[in-house]
Amino acid sequence: MAATPNPELLSFLKTRRSGKPALMTGPGPSEEQLREILTIAARVPDHKKLAPWRFIVFAGEARRQAGEVFAKACALEDASASETRIAFEQARFERAPVVVAVVSRVKPVPAAPEWEQILSAGASAYNLSLAANAFGFATAWVTEWVAYSETVKAAFGLSEGERIAGFVYIGTATEVQADRDRPILDEVVSYWRG
């Protein structure tokens, strides 16, 4: 049986792009939409069905509270941080209505190598972005220093061995952004000929 292309899906995948948190506003996804977005985010390749990732949702007041953690971590970890920088960190998650942390959590299963589990976490972050985009929301998958801060990881309840694969900002775009340059296919594709 021949494959049947889905032109709408192909067009969506060819034209989607990341937004910028600074260019997002409300509304964000409703609780029902967010549940569906997270359900799709969890539908990724997952060797041995380990779910080597989990999600932490920051919405409403939780975004401001996360900002308090960021401001504290910034002051502790960078003695030269200016008041302007600390204020930016305080408001970091308030740039979008919803932010989802994707946490990679590798499990010691020899039949599922660590690399495969990390890739699965990355796939879940990307599926989360695609699902939110399909609902019409802008997304930005970023890490920045907060993803690597021990102070932040402790405050967010990460266990030993867990890492933040990224923060996915979800909101409504305030403006349409121009596309960026994409790789030249001939420079990134080769065919092995034995």
BAFI-3210 file (N, C-alpha, C; in Angstrom, 3 decimals, decimal comma, padded with zeros to 6 digits):
// residues 194
n [1|2|3|4|5|6|7|8|9|10|11|12|13|14|15|16|17|18|19|20|21|22|23|24|25|26|27|28|29|30|31|32|33|34|35|36|37|38|39|40|41|42|43|44|45|46|47|48|49|50|51|52|53|54|55|56|57|58|59|60|61|62|63|64|65|66|67|68|69|70|71|72|73|74|75|76|77|78|79|80|81|82|83|84|85|86|87|88|89|90|91|92|93|94|95|96|97|98|99|100|101|102|103|104|105|106|107|108|109|110|111|112|113|114|115|116|117|118|119|120|121|122|123|124|125|126|127|128|129|130|131|132|133|134|135|136|137|138|139|140|141|142|143|144|145|146|147|148|149|150|151|152|153|154|155|156|157|158|159|160|161|162|163|164|165|166|167|168|169|170|171|172|173|174|175|176|177|178|179|180|181|182|183|184|185|186|187|188|189|190|191|192|193|194]
n.u [000,846|000,610|002,138|000,277|000,479|000,182|-000,761|-001,378|-000,171|002,495|003,001|002,723|004,898|007,022|006,975|006,886|008,259|010,437|009,434|010,045|010,520|010,278|008,549|006,027|002,704|-000,380|-003,380|-002,446|-002,281|-005,325|-006,265|-007,237|-006,288|-003,545|-003,222|-003,702|-001,587|000,603|000,086|000,580|003,256|004,339|004,227|006,419|009,380|010,545|012,494|012,104|010,025|010,386|009,821|011,775|011,792|010,217|007,672|007,514|005,242|004,838|002,729|000,548|000,773|002,947|004,961|005,994|006,949|008,929|010,627|011,603|013,266|015,139|016,249|017,443|019,257|020,850|022,034|023,489|025,212|026,535|028,384|028,842|026,515|024,264|021,689|019,825|020,151|019,395|016,736|015,757|016,065|014,273|011,861|011,900|010,277|007,863|007,531|006,006|002,761|002,701|005,159|007,028|009,062|011,190|012,318|015,065|015,533|017,506|017,438|018,869|019,115|020,358|019,602|018,544|020,294|021,957|022,210|020,071|017,918|018,273|017,943|015,256|014,094|014,682|013,158|010,626|010,473|010,486|008,189|006,319|006,577|005,735|003,078|001,921|002,291|000,579|-001,841|-001,901|-000,264|002,692|006,011|009,025|011,917|014,203|017,301|019,471|021,332|019,879|018,958|021,102|021,861|022,647|021,323|018,796|017,951|017,748|015,745|013,588|013,147|014,643|016,073|019,066|021,008|019,032|018,330|017,738|016,308|015,321|013,433|010,208|008,640|005,355|002,960|001,014|001,921|003,170|003,889|004,504|007,267|010,092|011,320|014,235|017,592|018,052|019,614|021,621|020,571|022,198|024,574|024,276|023,400|024,200|024,727|025,258|027,195|028,362]
n.v [-001,185|002,158|005,062|007,792|011,157|013,852|016,845|019,179|018,678|018,385|020,963|022,440|021,384|022,197|024,944|025,766|027,534|028,596|030,846|033,968|034,377|037,016|038,123|037,176|036,832|036,685|035,032|031,928|028,344|026,685|024,757|022,319|022,264|022,321|019,892|018,137|018,886|018,075|015,349|014,653|015,369|013,339|011,226|009,793|008,287|005,729|003,683|000,621|001,588|003,536|006,138|008,353|011,021|013,927|016,374|019,750|022,149|025,616|028,066|030,912|032,233|030,679|031,200|033,682|032,960|031,143|032,962|034,259|032,276|032,225|034,808|034,708|032,596|033,725|035,893|034,447|032,884|034,592|036,985|039,480|040,274|042,637|044,902|045,261|042,947|040,992|041,721|041,137|038,340|037,737|038,214|036,404|034,024|035,239|036,172|034,631|033,048|030,359|028,071|025,198|022,932|020,524|017,622|015,568|012,245|009,823|006,313|003,479|001,155|-001,417|-002,342|-000,132|002,280|005,162|007,385|006,995|007,417|010,098|011,291|010,678|012,355|014,817|014,533|014,578|017,220|018,554|017,494|018,531|021,242|021,204|020,311|022,414|024,459|023,476|024,014|026,658|028,302|030,194|029,019|028,571|026,838|026,765|026,842|028,179|029,668|029,029|026,418|024,893|025,546|024,646|025,552|026,265|023,779|022,291|023,731|023,238|020,609|018,540|015,325|013,468|012,980|013,829|016,128|019,340|019,424|021,451|024,536|025,080|027,689|028,911|030,685|033,427|034,796|038,081|039,273|038,423|036,582|036,802|034,180|032,222|031,643|028,448|025,170|024,218|021,671|019,866|020,107|018,841|016,294|013,017|010,098|006,849|004,502|002,042]
n.w [000,000|-000,894|000,555|001,865|001,514|003,919|003,284|004,844|007,336|006,521|005,536|007,897|009,403|007,805|008,049|010,711|013,491|016,125|018,707|020,407|023,833|024,829|023,071|023,582|024,843|026,741|025,593|027,205|026,939|027,887|030,826|029,925|027,258|027,800|029,097|026,970|025,298|026,887|026,971|024,325|024,267|025,756|024,076|022,587|021,051|023,148|024,388|025,954|027,480|029,606|030,313|030,481|031,396|032,735|033,506|034,620|035,401|035,100|035,863|036,131|039,395|040,103|038,283|039,068|041,583|040,835|039,709|041,980|042,947|040,849|041,014|043,547|043,135|041,151|042,497|044,416|042,851|041,163|042,067|041,024|039,835|038,564|039,786|037,794|036,258|038,156|038,519|035,971|035,990|038,013|036,720|034,669|033,938|033,614|031,131|029,445|029,384|030,221|031,276|030,703|032,281|031,034|032,246|032,202|033,040|033,517|033,670|035,295|033,208|031,527|028,948|027,750|026,664|028,130|026,366|024,557|026,247|026,958|024,457|024,114|026,010|024,833|022,521|023,673|024,563|022,128|020,912|022,673|022,057|019,337|019,644|021,120|019,240|017,260|018,420|018,000|019,461|020,255|020,759|022,676|023,117|025,501|027,393|028,958|031,703|034,009|033,775|034,453|036,960|040,229|042,483|041,459|040,435|042,802|044,153|042,476|042,904|041,707|041,436|042,259|039,430|037,687|035,050|033,606|030,563|029,138|029,061|028,058|026,732|026,467|024,709|023,350|020,301|019,903|017,625|014,181|013,421|011,285|009,199|009,901|008,658|007,249|007,379|004,542|002,614|001,110|002,446|004,828|004,422|003,480|001,496|002,231|000,578|000,795]
ca.u [000,000|001,404|001,959|-000,534|000,979|-000,755|-000,229|-001,493|000,865|003,783|003,129|002,944|006,255|007,973|006,917|006,908|009,504|010,404|009,172|010,920|009,735|010,016|007,480|004,838|001,739|-001,511|-003,566|-001,716|-003,216|-006,217|-005,864|-007,586|-005,325|-002,227|-003,236|-003,539|-000,212|001,501|-000,170|001,318|004,680|004,736|004,087|007,677|010,161|010,911|012,948|011,804|008,904|010,909|009,462|012,973|011,581|009,000|007,369|007,130|004,492|004,845|001,655|000,022|001,656|004,159|005,991|006,621|007,693|010,150|011,489|012,287|014,350|016,160|016,923|018,290|020,354|021,715|022,821|024,413|026,160|027,259|028,535|028,880|025,219|023,687|020,269|019,081|020,195|018,591|015,334|015,428|015,915|013,029|010,716|012,213|009,154|006,665|007,494|005,001|001,741|003,003|006,491|007,124|010,410|011,303|013,393|015,612|015,855|018,027|017,274|019,931|018,596|021,364|019,015|018,178|021,455|021,731|022,046|018,712|016,998|018,430|017,291|013,814|013,714|014,701|011,993|009,421|010,458|010,110|006,766|005,583|006,565|004,879|001,673|001,488|002,197|-000,621|-002,963|-001,806|000,584|004,122|006,824|010,481|012,595|015,480|017,882|020,139|022,048|018,996|018,814|022,303|022,099|022,353|020,321|017,504|017,573|017,327|014,455|012,547|012,967|015,301|016,849|020,409|020,956|018,064|018,816|016,717|016,559|014,949|012,188|009,411|007,748|004,167|002,114|000,515|002,928|002,749|004,171|005,002|008,709|010,623|012,017|015,685|018,286|018,029|020,765|021,564|020,402|023,355|025,685|024,014|022,909|025,044|024,190|026,307|027,114|029,107]
ca.v [000,000|003,378|006,079|008,940|012,344|014,745|018,170|020,152|018,376|018,705|022,420|022,846|021,033|022,982|026,383|026,096|028,094|028,996|032,248|034,542|034,643|038,454|038,499|036,379|037,383|035,795|033,889|030,679|027,223|026,373|023,518|021,211|022,280|021,964|018,439|017,484|019,173|017,215|013,975|014,509|015,447|012,046|010,207|009,856|007,053|005,499|002,294|-000,071|002,268|004,033|007,548|008,949|012,463|014,354|017,769|020,642|023,253|026,899|028,918|031,815|032,719|029,854|031,847|034,708|032,255|030,641|034,134|034,484|031,286|032,659|035,996|034,238|031,818|034,665|036,624|033,504|032,295|035,637|038,096|040,753|040,500|043,962|044,913|045,095|041,507|040,255|042,030|040,351|036,941|037,682|038,227|035,491|033,176|036,042|036,562|033,808|032,602|029,017|027,545|023,797|022,378|019,112|017,078|014,286|011,396|008,557|005,188|002,493|-000,037|-001,713|-002,540|001,192|003,121|006,535|008,290|006,833|008,034|011,550|011,647|010,602|013,600|015,862|014,332|015,014|018,687|018,993|017,164|019,520|022,465|020,981|020,237|023,783|025,164|022,990|024,730|028,054|029,056|030,324|028,316|028,723|025,829|027,353|026,377|029,275|029,278|028,510|024,972|024,242|026,028|023,682|026,194|026,145|022,358|021,887|024,375|022,613|019,226|017,545|014,330|013,173|012,378|014,495|017,365|020,081|019,380|022,760|025,174|025,407|028,821|028,796|031,867|033,972|035,681|039,471|039,649|037,331|036,703|036,327|032,902|032,343|030,786|027,018|024,480|023,804|020,224|019,150|020,205|018,035|014,975|012,183|008,744|005,828|003,615|000,807]
ca.w [000,000|-001,018|001,594|001,468|002,219|004,578|002,928|005,937|008,323|005,906|005,505|009,295|009,801|007,006|008,335|012,145|013,987|017,526|018,997|021,424|025,041|024,983|022,137|023,909|025,785|026,922|026,486|027,047|026,851|029,010|031,506|029,027|026,153|028,323|029,339|025,669|024,861|027,653|026,530|023,063|024,610|026,316|023,026|021,837|021,161|024,549|024,457|027,216|028,169|030,878|030,544|031,081|031,440|033,428|033,223|035,714|034,795|035,806|035,347|037,152|040,460|040,158|037,469|039,917|042,627|040,194|039,558|043,254|042,967|039,890|041,557|044,649|042,548|040,434|043,496|045,054|041,917|040,429|043,012|040,298|039,171|038,816|040,158|036,545|035,916|039,130|038,206|034,781|036,405|038,789|035,791|033,560|033,513|033,399|029,721|028,768|030,338|030,733|030,992|031,119|032,367|030,659|033,075|031,754|034,194|033,024|034,595|035,060|032,541|030,505|027,618|027,221|026,955|028,607|025,231|024,040|027,203|026,827|023,198|024,334|026,706|023,816|021,659|024,396|024,547|020,779|020,717|023,455|021,245|018,166|020,066|021,453|017,956|016,572|019,042|017,594|020,386|020,003|021,751|022,652|023,946|025,895|028,649|029,637|032,911|035,063|033,613|034,967|038,316|041,301|043,346|040,775|040,374|044,151|044,454|041,655|043,336|040,877|042,164|041,761|038,095|036,817|034,433|032,856|029,117|028,634|029,468|026,878|026,959|025,614|024,778|022,099|019,711|019,750|016,235|013,348|013,244|010,011|009,302|009,969|007,698|007,555|006,782|003,142|002,718|000,568|003,391|006,025|004,019|002,627|001,280|002,355|-000,585|001,034]
c.u [000,892|001,110|001,137|-000,050|-000,158|-000,251|-000,299|-000,399|002,248|004,022|003,424|004,394|007,305|008,035|006,974|008,265|009,338|010,097|010,211|010,067|009,378|008,900|006,242|003,973|000,664|-002,464|-002,589|-002,737|-004,086|-005,714|-006,121|-006,604|-003,950|-002,149|-003,043|-002,125|000,774|001,313|000,592|002,822|005,199|004,660|005,297|008,378|010,710|011,242|012,755|010,722|009,304|010,393|010,646|012,942|010,331|008,850|007,031|006,495|004,541|003,792|001,177|001,085|002,967|005,288|006,738|007,468|008,986|011,138|012,229|013,473|015,481|016,948|017,883|019,504|021,348|022,624|023,856|025,543|026,965|027,328|028,535|027,550|024,644|022,229|019,393|019,024|019,321|017,103|014,880|015,183|014,617|011,817|010,868|011,000|007,871|006,563|006,453|003,997|002,015|004,437|006,509|008,590|010,337|012,539|013,793|015,988|016,239|017,901|018,325|019,379|019,556|020,804|018,570|019,317|021,076|021,433|020,630|017,704|017,073|017,763|015,770|013,312|013,695|013,506|010,713|009,327|010,016|008,643|005,879|005,461|005,624|003,398|001,141|001,350|000,928|-001,889|-002,939|-000,949|002,013|004,852|008,291|011,047|013,976|016,005|018,393|020,672|021,161|018,830|019,980|022,622|021,708|021,294|018,931|017,043|017,078|015,955|013,308|012,389|013,589|016,121|018,238|020,271|019,918|018,676|017,674|017,125|016,192|013,669|011,450|008,415|006,580|003,307|001,595|001,546|002,360|003,039|004,675|006,488|009,122|011,326|013,517|016,302|018,236|019,225|020,538|021,606|021,616|024,563|025,491|023,509|023,950|024,369|025,336|026,139|027,954|030,326]
c.v [001,248|004,349|007,233|010,162|013,151|016,170|019,199|019,945|018,718|020,212|022,961|022,588|021,857|024,444|026,738|026,678|028,461|030,477|032,754|034,806|036,119|038,939|037,639|037,126|036,330|035,944|032,762|029,558|027,100|025,089|022,314|021,127|021,838|020,465|017,678|017,691|018,248|015,739|013,694|014,541|014,106|010,914|010,281|008,500|006,911|004,020|001,745|000,622|002,788|005,418|008,263|010,477|012,713|015,845|018,522|021,867|024,475|027,784|029,811|032,286|031,923|030,459|032,902|034,039|031,651|031,787|034,470|033,529|031,745|033,856|035,596|033,494|032,733|035,406|035,721|033,083|033,321|036,888|039,456|041,076|041,857|043,825|044,720|043,627|040,712|040,502|041,258|038,896|036,752|037,551|037,226|034,704|033,965|036,546|035,766|033,313|031,246|028,672|026,113|023,397|020,914|018,581|015,706|013,483|009,996|007,489|004,130|001,176|-000,357|-001,847|-001,227|002,146|004,549|007,484|008,210|007,516|009,560|012,033|011,622|011,858|014,761|015,758|014,796|016,537|019,198|018,669|018,134|020,814|022,319|020,972|021,621|024,619|024,759|023,618|026,214|028,915|029,147|029,562|028,689|027,696|026,380|026,687|027,597|028,803|028,639|026,997|024,212|024,625|024,977|024,241|026,030|024,688|021,870|022,464|023,735|021,123|018,180|016,610|014,212|012,504|012,987|015,793|018,040|020,083|020,715|023,259|025,537|026,489|028,688|030,035|032,258|034,963|037,090|039,995|038,424|037,567|036,166|034,992|033,166|031,457|029,349|026,341|024,188|022,283|019,449|019,183|019,334|016,628|014,277|010,824|007,771|004,815|002,354|000,705]
c.w [000,000|000,128|001,029|002,225|002,844|004,333|004,056|006,981|007,767|005,871|006,909|009,702|009,050|007,432|009,814|012,516|015,460|017,625|019,978|022,664|025,210|024,066|022,336|024,905|026,004|025,759|026,194|026,961|028,104|029,669|030,611|027,856|026,638|028,592|028,029|025,121|025,579|027,303|025,240|023,334|025,123|025,287|022,085|021,901|022,582|024,704|025,864|028,047|029,552|031,264|031,208|031,063|032,269|033,187|034,509|035,056|035,702|035,138|036,480|038,119|040,536|039,324|038,278|040,998|042,071|040,021|040,834|043,390|042,056|040,424|042,675|044,099|041,845|041,417|044,165|044,120|041,116|041,309|042,317|039,598|039,559|039,249|038,929|036,156|036,861|038,882|036,964|035,161|037,189|037,855|034,643|033,068|033,256|031,964|028,943|029,802|030,972|030,343|031,521|031,126|031,967|031,368|032,549|032,990|033,717|034,103|034,273|034,509|031,400|029,089|026,969|027,563|027,327|027,447|024,664|024,963|027,130|025,543|023,340|025,050|025,721|022,888|022,361|024,425|023,180|020,492|021,486|022,652|020,052|018,546|020,403|020,186|017,211|017,155|018,687|018,510|019,870|021,097|021,586|023,622|024,254|027,165|029,411|030,985|033,960|034,981|034,256|036,403|039,352|042,249|042,763|040,778|041,746|044,488|043,681|041,942|042,441|041,749|041,571|040,387|037,164|036,291|033,698|031,393|028,481|029,252|028,182|027,278|025,981|025,804|023,411|021,573|019,570|018,354|015,482|013,112|011,879|010,233|009,370|008,891|008,179|006,895|005,298|003,144|002,226|001,500|004,627|005,711|003,172|002,511|001,320|001,238|-000,421|000,285]
res [m|a|a|t|p|n|p|e|l|l|s|f|l|k|t|r|r|s|g|k|p|a|l|m|t|g|p|g|p|s|e|e|q|l|r|e|i|l|t|i|a|a|r|v|p|d|h|k|k|l|a|p|w|r|f|i|v|f|a|g|e|a|r|r|q|a|g|e|v|f|a|k|a|c|a|l|e|d|a|s|a|s|e|t|r|i|a|f|e|q|a|r|f|e|r|a|p|v|v|v|a|v|v|s|r|v|k|p|v|p|a|a|p|e|w|e|q|i|l|s|a|g|a|s|a|y|n|l|s|l|a|a|n|a|f|g|f|a|t|a|w|v|t|e|w|v|a|y|s|e|t|v|k|a|a|f|g|l|s|e|g|e|r|i|a|g|f|v|y|i|g|t|a|t|e|v|q|a|d|r|d|r|p|i|l|d|e|v|v|s|y|w|r|g]
***
